[in-house]
Amino acid sequence: MSIEVSATNSDRRFRVLIEHSPEVIALLTAEGTVLYASPSIERVLGYTPQECMAINGCAVIAPGESRHHCTGCFRQ
């Protein structure tokens, strides 16, 4: 099996695990921009993954905090 095929299979298995996890899994930038949100976010927070990518993650994670405070936590 080639390295490329092995990497593709590994990526596929990882994606299946992430997309079927009952836990919310999200990737955010240091500024709070949501790059990825797993499908379970809709069940847990009521937002579709697409809606999460359209808003800043700080608004969801720490709604009472200032955006500056929230992004400071991401950078640590």
Beta strands, then each sheet from edge to edge (+ up, - down):
strand 1: 26-28
strand 2: 34-37
sheet 1: 1+ 2-
end
